[in-house]
Amino acid sequence: MKEIPLGNGQNAKVDDEDYEWLSRYSWYAYYDPQRGMTYAGHDTPSGRRVLMHDVIMGLDTLEEESLN
């Protein structure tokens, strides 16, 4: 288990096999006021917010989607 820094002294714990590729991106602590929860988030160049747990579960991607 390794940690990825989210800023403000917060970290996300990730499995060793996920650490290398997830640590290539800059992550931050995103607080969702509707749920009262904090998540690890990353903003893509187009401004789309991606949550780390969705990426790990295969529900979202860090790659930009084609607009064709």
ZIMONOR-V95304 format. One line per field, one symbol per residue. phi: phi as a letter, one per 30 degrees, with the letter a starting at -180 (. if undefined). A space follows every 10 residues. Layout:
phi = ???
This chain:
phi = .bccdcjhic bcdbdedcee ddddcccbdc ccddcibcbd bbcdedjddc cedddddidb bdddddcd
